[in-house]
Amino acid sequence: MENLYCETCQAQRTSGKFCWHCGLRLTQAKTYCRSCGSEVEDPSDRFCRECGARADWEVRPIAARTMPTVAELERILNSEPETPVHINDDGSISPMSAC
């Protein structure tokens, strides 16, 4: 079952592409225990399976990957050919530092 979240009005749904409340596009989200921070597999659980705390869940949108900007790509393309690059988790590009 997919967990969807509206970043504008915080409505939560398991299906659909748009928020039933405000009409904006829904994003994928994960549910976490506020007590220990572990991911909650079943939001209908009454207690956290990891720490035993009473259900107090937090829904957070999954960060969307962003494409590198034109300026970042030009900087990398114009750099020395021997310069290795690293693609970061957020999709940005940075030169790898020499060890």
Residue pairs with C-beta under 8 A, 6 or more apart in sequence:
1 14
2 14
2 15
2 28
3 12
3 14
3 28
3 29
3 30
3 31
3 43
3 59
4 12
4 13
4 14
4 15
4 16
4 26
4 27
4 28
4 29
5 11
5 12
5 26
5 27
5 28
5 29
5 59
5 60
5 61
6 12
6 13
6 19
6 21
6 22
6 24
6 26
6 27
7 24
7 27
7 61
8 19
8 22
8 24
9 19
9 21
9 22
9 24
10 59
11 19
11 20
11 21
11 22
12 29
12 59
13 19
13 20
13 26
16 26
17 25
17 26
18 24
18 25
18 26
19 25
19 26
27 61
27 62
27 64
28 61
28 62
29 59
29 60
29 61
29 62
30 39
30 59
30 60
30 62
31 39
31 40
31 43
31 57
31 58
31 59
31 60
32 38
32 39
32 40
32 57
32 58
32 59
32 60
33 40
33 48
33 50
33 51
33 53
33 56
33 57
33 58
34 53
34 56
34 57
34 58
35 48
35 51
35 53
35 56
36 48
36 50
36 51
36 53
38 48
38 49
38 50
38 51
40 48
40 49
40 57
41 49
43 57
45 55
46 54
46 55
47 53
47 54
47 55
48 55
63 90
65 90
65 91
66 90
66 91
66 92
67 91
68 76
68 91
68 92
68 93
72 92
72 93
73 93
76 85
76 93
76 95
79 85
79 95
83 95
83 96
84 95
84 96
85 93
85 94
85 95
85 96
86 93
86 94
86 95
86 96
87 93
88 94
